[in-house]
Amino acid sequence: MLRGDFLLRSGQRSSYYIDKYLFTTQPLLLRRIARGLLALTPAGVDRLAAPGFGALQLVTAMSLEAGLPTLVVRTDQKEYGTAKRVEGTLGAGEQVLLVEDVVTTGGAAVEAVDQLRAAGAEVIGALAVVDREQGGPEAFSSRGVPFRALFTRTSLGL
């Protein structure tokens, strides 16, 4: 964690920043985090989904540990190739778990939930490494998606 004055993706300012790359680029730590997230994974998950680039390393590590296939939900629709918002193979009604690195308001992750549902997925939950406790759980709840985090701002003493 870094201290200073930071602008977050949510548009909010913060006196601390949780740099996900400090834990997602270290193989031993990434493996431990993936195992921790898998311990919170509900039964019946068919696929893991990463909203955009941020959580891709997390779902890949979880996939390698558990043998679950992954999806990537694009934040912007590409205008070339297949022009898909959800990349990977997804069958209608498959149960998908969304995985995030750090959740603040949950805005990007909730948008990914909507994209997954539009593609035919049943989103059965969302996990994060860290919940900053700034509205994320409420955003998931508003979409009927159970949410859990390995750590919270409170549990980290922030």
C-alpha positions as CSV (number, residue, x, y, z in Angstrom):
1,M,0.0,0.0,0.0
2,L,1.2,3.5,-0.8
3,R,0.5,6.7,1.0
4,G,-0.1,10.1,-0.7
5,D,-2.8,11.8,-2.7
6,F,-4.3,9.4,-5.4
7,L,-7.1,9.7,-7.9
8,L,-9.0,6.4,-8.1
9,R,-10.8,5.0,-11.1
10,S,-14.1,5.8,-9.3
11,G,-13.1,9.5,-9.5
12,Q,-12.7,9.7,-5.7
13,R,-9.5,10.9,-4.1
14,S,-7.7,8.8,-1.5
15,S,-4.8,9.1,0.9
16,Y,-3.8,5.5,0.2
17,Y,-3.5,3.4,-2.9
18,I,-3.5,-0.4,-3.0
19,D,-1.2,-1.2,-5.9
20,K,-2.5,-4.5,-7.3
21,Y,0.7,-5.0,-9.3
22,L,2.6,-5.4,-6.0
23,F,0.8,-8.6,-5.4
24,T,-0.3,-9.8,-8.8
25,T,3.3,-9.8,-10.3
26,Q,4.8,-11.9,-7.5
27,P,4.3,-15.6,-8.3
28,L,4.3,-16.9,-4.7
29,L,2.0,-14.2,-3.4
30,L,-0.3,-14.5,-6.4
31,R,-0.6,-18.2,-5.8
32,R,-1.5,-17.7,-2.2
33,I,-4.1,-15.1,-3.1
34,A,-5.6,-17.3,-5.8
35,R,-5.9,-20.1,-3.3
36,G,-7.6,-17.7,-0.8
37,L,-10.1,-16.6,-3.4
38,L,-10.8,-20.2,-4.4
39,A,-11.5,-21.0,-0.8
40,L,-14.3,-18.4,-1.0
41,T,-15.6,-19.7,-4.4
42,P,-19.2,-20.9,-4.2
43,A,-20.0,-24.4,-5.4
44,G,-21.2,-24.8,-9.0
45,V,-19.0,-22.3,-10.7
46,D,-18.5,-23.1,-14.4
47,R,-16.2,-20.1,-15.3
48,L,-14.2,-17.3,-13.7
49,A,-14.5,-13.8,-15.2
50,A,-12.1,-10.9,-15.1
51,P,-13.5,-7.4,-15.7
52,G,-10.9,-5.9,-18.1
53,F,-7.2,-6.2,-17.6
54,G,-6.9,-5.6,-13.9
55,A,-8.0,-9.0,-12.6
56,L,-6.7,-11.1,-15.5
57,Q,-3.7,-12.4,-13.6
58,L,-6.0,-13.3,-10.6
59,V,-8.4,-15.4,-12.7
60,T,-5.6,-17.0,-14.6
61,A,-3.9,-18.1,-11.4
62,M,-7.2,-19.3,-10.0
63,S,-7.9,-21.2,-13.3
64,L,-4.5,-22.9,-13.2
65,E,-5.1,-24.0,-9.5
66,A,-8.7,-25.2,-10.0
67,G,-8.9,-26.1,-13.7
68,L,-11.8,-23.6,-14.3
69,P,-12.0,-21.8,-17.6
70,T,-11.9,-18.1,-17.8
71,L,-13.6,-15.1,-19.5
72,V,-12.5,-11.6,-20.0
73,V,-15.1,-8.8,-20.0
74,R,-13.9,-5.9,-22.1
75,T,-14.5,-2.4,-20.7
76,D,-14.9,-1.1,-24.2
77,Q,-16.2,-3.0,-27.2
78,K,-13.5,-3.5,-29.8
79,E,-14.5,-2.6,-33.4
80,Y,-12.5,-5.2,-35.1
81,G,-12.4,-9.0,-35.2
82,T,-15.3,-10.5,-33.4
83,A,-16.2,-7.2,-31.7
84,K,-17.2,-9.1,-28.5
85,R,-17.6,-7.6,-25.1
86,V,-17.1,-11.0,-23.4
87,E,-14.1,-13.0,-24.6
88,G,-13.9,-16.7,-24.2
89,T,-16.3,-19.6,-24.5
90,L,-19.6,-19.0,-22.7
91,G,-22.6,-21.3,-22.9
92,A,-26.1,-19.9,-22.1
93,G,-26.9,-20.2,-18.4
94,E,-23.4,-21.1,-17.3
95,Q,-22.6,-20.1,-13.8
96,V,-19.9,-17.4,-13.7
97,L,-18.0,-15.9,-10.8
98,L,-16.6,-12.4,-11.3
99,V,-13.2,-11.8,-9.7
100,E,-11.8,-8.3,-9.0
101,D,-8.6,-7.1,-7.5
102,V,-9.6,-3.9,-5.6
103,V,-13.2,-2.8,-5.3
104,T,-14.1,0.8,-4.4
105,T,-17.6,1.7,-5.6
106,G,-17.9,-1.5,-7.7
107,G,-18.8,0.5,-10.8
108,A,-16.6,-1.3,-13.4
109,A,-17.3,-4.7,-11.8
110,V,-21.1,-4.1,-11.9
111,E,-20.9,-3.1,-15.5
112,A,-19.1,-6.4,-16.1
113,V,-21.9,-8.2,-14.4
114,D,-24.4,-6.6,-16.8
115,Q,-22.2,-7.5,-19.8
116,L,-21.9,-11.1,-18.6
117,R,-25.7,-11.4,-18.1
118,A,-26.3,-9.9,-21.6
119,A,-24.0,-12.6,-23.0
120,G,-26.1,-15.3,-21.3
121,A,-24.2,-16.0,-18.1
122,E,-25.7,-16.5,-14.7
123,V,-23.5,-14.4,-12.4
124,I,-23.6,-16.3,-9.1
125,G,-21.1,-14.2,-7.2
126,A,-18.3,-11.7,-7.1
127,L,-15.0,-11.9,-5.2
128,A,-12.3,-9.3,-4.6
129,V,-8.9,-9.3,-3.0
130,V,-9.6,-6.0,-1.3
131,D,-12.9,-4.2,-0.6
132,R,-12.2,-0.5,0.2
133,E,-15.6,-0.4,1.8
134,Q,-16.8,2.6,-0.2
135,G,-20.0,1.2,-1.8
136,G,-18.9,-1.9,-3.6
137,P,-20.9,-4.4,-1.6
138,E,-24.0,-2.3,-2.0
139,A,-23.5,-2.0,-5.8
140,F,-23.3,-5.8,-6.1
141,S,-26.3,-6.2,-3.8
142,S,-28.3,-3.9,-6.1
143,R,-27.7,-6.4,-8.9
144,G,-28.5,-9.4,-6.7
145,V,-24.9,-10.6,-6.8
146,P,-23.4,-12.0,-3.5
147,F,-20.0,-10.4,-2.8
148,R,-17.0,-11.4,-0.6
149,A,-13.5,-10.1,-0.2
150,L,-10.3,-11.6,1.2
151,F,-9.5,-8.3,2.9
152,T,-11.3,-5.1,3.7
153,R,-10.1,-1.6,4.4
154,T,-11.0,-2.3,8.1
155,S,-9.2,-5.7,8.3
156,L,-6.1,-4.1,6.8
157,G,-6.2,-1.3,9.4
158,L,-6.6,1.5,6.9
